[in-house]
C-alpha cells in the first residue's frame, strides 16, 4: 500500500507534535472541569452502572486521528511511476581480431594466454550492450568467426568456442588478421568503427602486409587498438608435439613486434598496449572501454498520482461522526 509513496512537503510532519500537546491539554482540562463532592459516606446513594460515560473520550480520539490524517494530507503523499526510454545516439561497431597461433598457449598468463584473453574479452563484450561486435581469428591465415552483430549471446558463444587447432595454417599473419577485420567493417554505417587487434608474436605469414592493411583501415575511417600479449623475457611455450598429440613445453624468448603494432595504432588513430599479465590485460580492455564510449540518450517520464484525497475524506468522516455523537448519544455526558 505504501510502496513508491513520497511526500512533497515532509517538513509539515513537525505539526504532528500538536497531537501530544493536545493530549496533555485535554487531560488538564478534563481534570479541571470535573466537579468534586466530599461526603463522609456514600452508603445512602444508589449507584447505576453505565458504560456510555466510559466511551466519552472516544470523541477526542476521533478528533486526534482526524488531525493526524489532515497533517499527513498536507504533506502531499503521492506515488511516482517512472518510465525510461533509452536511445543509442552514437553506436560503435567493434571487431576483435584474436591471434590463435600455438604460441597463444604459452603459460606466462594464467592458465594460458588464449584462455586469459577469452575471459577478459567476455567481460568487455558484456560491458558493451549498445554496440555491435564481431570476432576474427587469425594465425597463418584469417577468417571471420562471427560477423558484427548486436546479439551478444552469439558473440559470447563464438568466443567460448575459440581454441587452438591445426585447421588454420600455422604462423602469425598480422596483416591478414587486420585486413579481414577491415573487410568486416568497411560497409558499416556506424559513426565509429574500431578494431582491437591482439597478437603475441611477429608478422611471419600471410600475403598481406600489415602496413597495407593499416592503410585500408585509415581509408575506411577505422581506428585500431593493438595489444601485444606476453611477459617480458622468457615464457613457458609449446616447442613440439608429443606422440599422443599433446604439447611439449619449454622456455622461449617472447618476441613481439612492438614497433609494428605501435605504428598500426598511430596511423589509424588508435593506441598500442602491452599486456604482460592477467591484471594488465584486464586493465587494457577497461581502458579501451572508457576510450570508446557510446553516447546514450535517456529520457525519463514521471507520472504522479496524488494520495491526499482519501486522507481528507476519512478525516472529514471522523469529524462528522464526532459531531453527530456529541449531539446525540454523548450529549448528556460531554
N, C-alpha and C positions, 0 to 999 in steps of 0.2 A: 504493500500500500504506500509506503513512504520511500520507495526506490526512485532515484533520479529526481528527487524534490530538492529545490533550492529556495532560499528566502532572499528576496530582493532587499528588504530593509531589516537585516538581522539585528541592528542596533536597538530596535524597538522592543526586543525581548527584555531589555532592562526594566521595562514597565511592569514585568511580572513581579517585581519587588513590591508592587502595590498590594498583592494578594496577602502576604504575611502581615503587612501593616493593617490591612482591612480586618484580618482575623483578630489581631490584638485590640484594635478599636472596638470590634463587635463584642469581644469578651469583657472589655472595660465598661462599655455602655450597658451591657446586659446586667452586670453585677450592680451597676449604679442605679438602674431603673427597677430592680427587684425590691419590692417592699418587705420590711421585716416587722414581725409582731412577736413580742416577748410575753409569754404567759407561763404560769407555774406548771400547768398540766394541760395536756390535750385529750385527756380521757373522756371528756364530755363531748368531744367533737366526733361526728361521724365522717369517716374518710371514704371517698369514692375514687376508685382506681380507674383511670382513663389513659389510653395510650396516645391520644391526639396531642396533648401538650409536649410529649417527648419528641414529636416529629416537627415541632415548630422551627427548629434550627435548619430543617431541610430547605426552607425558603432562602436562607442566607447562603447555603451551599450552592443552590441553583444560580444565585447571583454571582458567586465567585467563579463557578465554571463558565458562565456567560462572559465574565470579564476576561478570563484566560483565553477563551475562544476568539473574542474580539481583538485582543492583543496579537494573537497568532495570525489572525486575518490581516491586521495592519502590517505585519511583517512581510506580506505578499508571498505566500507559498506558491510555487509553480513548478511544473515539470518541464524538462528540457529534452527535446528529441533532436539529436544532431545527426544529420546525414552528410556524407562526404562524397564528393565526386573528384576523382583524380584523373588528370590528363597528362600524358607524356608529351611535352612540347619539343623535346630535342632528343631523339633516340640515337643510340650508338650501336653500330654493328661491329662485332669483335670476332676475329678468328685467332684461335690459339694453335700455333704451329709447334708440335711436340716431337722432339728427337726420340726415336725408338731404337737406336742402334744398340749393339751389345754393350757398349761402354756405359749405357744408362743403368745397367745392373750393378755398377760399382757400389760398394758399401760404405763410402765416406759420408753418405746421408742415410738415415735410418728409415726403413730397413734396407732400402737402396734408393738410388736417385729417382728412378721411374715411379716407385710407389710413393715416395715423399712428394713428388710433383703432383701426382694424381690427387692426393689428399688436400694439398693446398689449392689446387685448381678447382676442386669440388667446392670448397668454401668460397672461392672467388665467384664461381657461377651462381651460387645461392645468393650472393650479395648484389647481383645484377638482375633483379626481377623485371626491369623495364627495358632491357636490351636484348638484341638477338645475338646469339653466339654460335660459332661453328668450330669444328675441330679438323686439323690437318695432321697426318702422321708423315714423318719422313725419316729415312735412313740413307741408303744409297739412291733411292728414288722417293717420290712423294705421291700421296693420294689423299683425297678428301674422305675423312672418316664420317663427318656429319656436316651437311651444308648449314649455313646460318639459319637459325630458327629461334622462335620465341618460346618453344616448348622445352623448358629446362629439364623435364624428365627424360626426354630423348637424349639431350646432351649429356646428362649425368650417366645414363646407361652406357652410352658410347664411350665416355671417359673411363668407366669401370672396366670396359672390355679391352682397353688399350694394354698391350703387353708385347714383350719382345717375341718375335717369331722369325722364322727363316724364309718366310714367303717374300718379304721385302728384301731387295738386294742389299748386301752389307755396305758399310761406309757411312759417311755423313755428307749429304748433299744439301748444304745450307741454301744454295741458290735455288734448288728445286723446291724445297720446302717453302721458301719465301714467295717464289713465283706462283706456286699452286694456291697459296693464301691470297695473293693479289687477285688471282683469277676468280676466287670466290667472292671478292668484294668489289670488283671493278664495276659491276652493274648495280650496285647497291645505291638506293636513293636516300640513305641515311645522311644526316648532316655531318656526322662524324664517323670515320671508319678507322679501325685500329687493328693492328696485328701484334700479338705477343709471341715473339719467336724465341724458343728456348733450345739451347744446344749445350753439349758438354765436350765438344771437340773442335776440329778444324774442317774446313771445306775440302774434302778429298774425293768427291764423287759427283756424279751428275753432269749434265751438259749445259746447264745454265749458270753463268757467272753471277755470284751474289750481288755484285755491283750493278749488273744489268737489271737484276730483279728489283733492286732498291730504286733504280731509276723509273721502273714501271710503277712502283708504289707512289713515287712523287707525282707521276703523270696523272694518276687517278686520285690524288689527294688522300693517300692512306698514310697514317702515322704508324711507325714500327717501334715497339719497345723490345729490346733484345736482352736476353738473360743468359749469362754464362754460368753453367751449373757444375760445381765441383770444388773440392777443397784445394787449398794451396799446397803444392808439394806432391807427395806420393799418395795413392789411393789403392785400396784393395779392389782390383778389377778383374773381369774374365780374361784369361790369357789363352785358354784352349778348351776343347770339349772332350769330356771323358767318354769312354766306350758306351756307357749307359745313357748318354745324351745330356748329362748334367755338365755344368761349367766347372772348370778348374780355375781357381783364383790365385792371383799373385799381385804383388805391389808394383804399380806402374806410375810413371810420371804423368801428372794431369796436364794435358795440353789443350788450351782453349785459345782460339784466335780472337783475342780481345780487341785488337786493333780493327779487325774486320767488323765485329759486332758493334763497336763504338761508331765506326764510320756509317754503317747502315742506319743506326739510330739518329745520328747527327743529320744525315742527308734528308731523312724523312720527317724530321721534327720531333722524334721520339727521345728516348733516353736509354742508356745502357746500364745494366745492373750486374753485379757478380754475387752469386749465392754460394757460399762456402759451407753452409749447414742448414738444417731444417728451419731453425728460427729465422735466419736471414732470408731464406726463400719465402717464408710466410710474410715477413716484413715487406719484401719487394712487391708481392701481389697486393698487399694492403696499400702500399704507396701508389701503385698503378690505379687501384680502385679509387683513391682520392683524387688523382690527377684527371681521371676521365669520369667526370660527374655528369649524370643525365639530369637535365632540367625538368622538374616536375611542377605542374600547376595544380594546386589543390584548392578546391572551393568547398566551404562548409556552409550548410544551411541549418539555421536554428529555428525550431518550432516550439514556441512557449504556450503552455496551457495553464491558465490561472486556476488556483485551487482554493481561493479565499471565500468564494461564494457559499459553499456548503457550511463553512465555519460560521459565517454571519447568520445564515438561516437557522442553524442549530442554536446559536446564542439567542436569537430572537425568539425562538420557540421556548427556550428555558425562561426567559424574562416574562413572556406571556403566561407561561404556566405558573410562575411565581405570583404574578399579578392576580390570576384567577383564584389560586389557592388562598392568597392573602385576603381576598374579599369574599371568600365563601367558607371553606372548611375551617381555616385558621383565623377567621375574623374575630372570634372571641378570645383568642389566645395571644395574638400578636398586636 
